[in-house]
Amino acid sequence: MTEQPPARLARHGRRFDRLFTEYFDDLSRTLDAPSFSRFTPECVQLLRDLSLRGGKRMRVVLLYEAARLVTDEPVAGLDAAALSVELLQTHGLVHDDLIDDSATRRGGPTTYYAYRERFPGHPRAALGLTVLAGDLALALSLRALLDAEMPVEVRQAMVEVQTRAAADTFVGQIVDLERDFAATVLDDEVLHDVADRKSARYSVLAPMRLGLLAAGLQPDAHDDELRRYARLVGICGQMRDDYLDLFGDAVTMGKPTGTDVREGRRSYTVVRLLSAVTGAERATVEAVLGNPSCGSGTIDEIRGIGERHGVDALMRADMRRYAEQARLVAEGWRSRWRAEAVDFFAGLPSWSVERAG
C-alpha cells in the first residue's frame, strides 16, 4: 500500500473541505427563503459553522475509496454523494447534541447552545430552531443527490441508500436511548446491534454503497460482506469511543472524560465494568452512574477501579479482535477488486483502533 490511512484521510479531507465551503457559499445565495427572514440565514450559518469546524471526514474517504475498488479513473457523482454523506452527519450532530444537552462540539458551541444564547428568554424557540436546523441538514443531504448531474437510475439508487441509512440511524438512536433503561447488564449482541444501527450503517456501509454505485457497480451483489465489514468497523469505532470516554486523556481529546458514567449510559466500557466488579466496588460504580454532578475525582476513582480489574486491557483486546475480523473480510475482496484500494480497507480497522487522536 503506497499511502497509509492518515495520509489518505488528510488528502481527501483537504479537498472535501474546499468543496464543502463552496457548497455553503452557494447555499447562502440560493436557498429559497423569504427576503424578510433573518432566522433562515442564521440557521444556514450555524449549519455551516458546525459542518466546517473539523472532523476527520472518514465517511468521505470511505466513499472515494469504495469507488477506487472498481476504478482509478475520475467518477461522476462522487462529490454530490460526499456532500450528502456529510450533511447527513451534520444532521446527526445537531440532534445528538440536543439529545445529550451538549454545550460544545469540535471546540465550539453546539447548535443547541448557540440558539440558547441567541434566545435566552425563549427556551422553546431555541429547542424548536435546533430541531429544524437538523431537519434542514437532512433535507439538504437528499437534495444534494437529487440535484446532481448523474444518470437518473444512479441518482435514485443513491437517494434510496441515504434514505435507508437515515432511517436506520434514527432507529439506532431510539434503541440507544432504550438501552440505558435496561434493568440488567446487557450482552454484547445488544451493544453490537445498537452500534451497527446508530453509526455503522450510515458512517461505513452507506458511503461504501454510494461509492460503488457511482463507479458503476451494483453493491447489492456484495451486500452480505459489505454489511459484515461495516458492522465490524462500526463496533470497533464505538468501542474506541466508549473506551476513551473513561480511559482516554481529556487534554488530548479536547473534552472531559466520564460523560457516559455521569449520564448512566450502558456503553461497552460501563457494561464491562459492571460485569467485572462486585461488592463495595460495584456499589461505588452504581452510585455514580447517572449522577451528572459527580466530579473529576470521582471519575478518576471509577477509572482506577476499571484498571484494577483489567477493563481497559479487555476493551483494547476486544477492539483489536474485531479490527482483525474486519481486516479478514476486506482481504477476501482481492480476487475481484483493485489491490491498492483493498489495502486501504484492510488496513483501516487496525489504524482506526490504534490511532492517537
Steps between C-alpha positions, in 0.01 A plus 500: 500500500667822384302742717403431862153589637613824675641642175195386305271661758690828492501518121131422455412720798672811365335465162157437650523796738549728200199339332288536817593866533396566141174312563405721794602813311256401226231394747502835677419662165259247351290358784138595436404705806285814531696822483376616840630190683796547732471159663557304179845642417593471868404131487710444187794678663479276809492190279796635306699572817440152638563323170829679430630488855702184459455126504715244324264459201530123536166451322624701203817290482301176512282629216790589271698187587197280430489643148873425469425136568354500148697764311776755538341727240300814595144407595203733455268542795752442777510865609120516524500176699773635729294812571199282572696280741639794697171690510337190646780497756433866581133412554607228743735730692233768544248253637755301705613814678140592572422152636817501712465867606860553384643851517801458271589312184841507328619795705195720449141532620245244392210617289268456798712711733551763230123534479468502878740794511316668213162460673570493877140584590338265250607140567226351280617711204860385557385138515277527196757677286763237589268219390422686178869565431567127521199430280625749241840327490325167434291649217810661349677164517240347271476808280875485433437168325176604329674804347807307386580450133484121488295242312151485648533138607826569687355808667191309612712213634716743698197675649365162606833415669502826696132482592539147636818599682323792665208281610740239640682772693179635652406150617854467636461820699171378643640165613813676628279695739299188579820311582571729794171401666594131513458347846770239442855500364472480122677242287732592216253416224267774619787749511619388157153546352476851643844591362410356160172689468607821670823558311639220279220498244519870419870556575650196327246298303319788326819680384636174360175427318492853358857474377437169328181633339683804366767272354235302314479195725181372662589448869206265563701212353752542784258609772577230758873565512461879484258483792737276696798727440301811592358341815844391621655841431204665673545280806870589513424869473233496769720296732781748451272796578370325811851403610632854463204642690632340819862408432600773253693819563273803528767742378575294187130456421407860573201400711442363852496130574229314690201627302352152458530433873344833595210445264446136593561366149539126462802534271743218422730626775228544760353156428843336532565692819172387655574141399848510659433648844315377806433605857605846610660585167183419312301710745741788436455469125122472520480802733680715243315381189255763387630766739574801278656697786778255588840665470824405330631344821212255505555416133868438581388257771275313256783493247730351764246228580480416131878483465537275806256255346659515155200659328728731300712209377188297418361786293825537306512127432138497381558796267801328344310174462214662311745706293672179394168345403423806285843475338436139405169595337678761288776257408234285335441774241841461333382257234263752339592856605803726461784405732597851613146584610464162671822579687335813634190321627708216646725743689233743613348306794831452683607858436166629626541308825865592561500865393584755765244769416 
